[in-house]
Amino acid sequence: QTGAGFSGLSVATGFGAGANGLGGIGGRGGLGGGLGGLGGLFGAGLGNTSTTTKPVIRTRLRSAVELPSQTSNFVQQMANQDANRTLRRVPTSAGVNGVSAFVNGNTAIVTGTVSSERDRRMSELLMRLEPGIRRVENRVIVSP
């Protein structure tokens, strides 16, 4: 019995050299030894002389959504709107009501007046959370 995996017959054939001198328990169809081994359990037995492999089919995925290219001016305006919208959404208890932001490329320039250093720092941290912002120039003034 060759390539049988865990069959009772292959284990009963003995230990060591087996029928074809291939090692393992039961020779060719034993517990992981030689040809067949555990691979026979998963359909990949090495004892098979005819090799059949399934062809790999690769497809290209294309999106049916077409987006018009945006001008850098439009993108800049949207970034400015988003940054200022973020500042307006914060509760008044955060103390950043008098702050506005201007986005230039990947830099946010924060200006305005707040009542404490904590509020000044908060305005900067909010801008650091904005997507695409890599640098923040904090020009906020603390006025008690």
N, C-alpha and C positions, 0 to 999 in steps of 0.2 A: 504494500500500500504506500504510494509515494505522494507527497504533498497533501496529506490528509489532516495535518494540524494535530488536534488533540484526540485522535481516535484511539480506541482501546487496542486496535491491532498494531498501530505503529509503536506504542509504548511497550507492547509485549515483545517486540523484536529484540530488545536488549539495549544495553548502554555501551557507549564507546564508538567503535568504528562503524557499526551498523552495516547495512547491506552494501553500500558503495564506499565505505570508508570516509564518510562525510561528517561524522561526529554527532554529538547531541544525543538525547535520549530517544531511542527508536530510529536512529539513522536518518534517512531522508525526510520522514514525515513527523519527526519527534517534536519535543518541546523546544522550539527555537533553534534546534541544531540543523545545520546543513541547509539543503534546498527545501523550500516549502515552509518549514518552521511556523512561526506565528503569522507570517505574511499570508499564508493560505487562509487564515481566518478573515482577512480583510480584502480578499480578491487580488492580492498582489504576490502570489506565491512565486518563489524563485525557481521552483521545479518545473515550471511550464517552459517548453521550448519555443512555443509560438508566443510572441509578444504582441499584444494589441494595446495600443494607447489611444485614448480618445483625443481627437484634435481640439485644440484650444480655439474657441471662437471669441474674437475681440471685436467689439463694436465701438463706434464713436458716438458719443452723445452730443447732441446739439440742441441748444435752447431755441425755442420758437419765439422768444421775446427779443425784440429789437429795441434798443435804447438809443436815442439820438445823442451824439456827443455834446457835452456841455462846455460852454466857454469857461475859462478860468474866472472871469468876472462873475458869472452866475454862481459858480461853486463858492467863490469868496463871499458873496452876499448871503448864501445859505449858511455858511459857517458862522458869519456874524449873527444872523438871526437865531441860530441854534444856541450859540454861546449866551446871548442876552436872554433868551427864553429860559435857559437853565438858571440864570441869576434871578429871574422874576419868579420862578416856581418855588424857590426856597422860602420857608416861612419867615415872617418878619422877625421872629426871635433870633434868627441867624445873624441879623444885623448887616446884611449886604444890600439893603434896599437902594442906597445911593450909589451903587456901583454899576458900571457898564463895561462891556468888553468889545474889543476890536480884534479880529483875527486877520493876521497877515501871513499867508502861507501856513506854516505849522507852528506859528508863534501867536499866542494870545496876549494882547496888551490890555491890562485891567486898569481902569481909571475910576476915580470917584472919591467920596469922602465917607469915612465910617467913624464910629465913636470909640473903638478900642483896637489894640493890636491883634486881639483874637479875631475880630471881624475882618481885619485886613488879611490875616492869614487864611481865613475861611474863604474869602473871595478867590485867593490864589489856588487853594485846594480844589475848589469847584471847577475851575478852568482846567486843571490837570486831569480831571475825569472826562473831559470832552474828547470824543474820538478825533484822532488826527493831530491833536495838540502835543507838541514835543517840548515846547519851551513857554514859560510864562514870564512876562515882564509885569511886575506888580508896581504900578504907579499910584496906588490907592494911598490917600493921605488920612492920617488919624487926627481927628479934631474932637476933643472932649466936649 
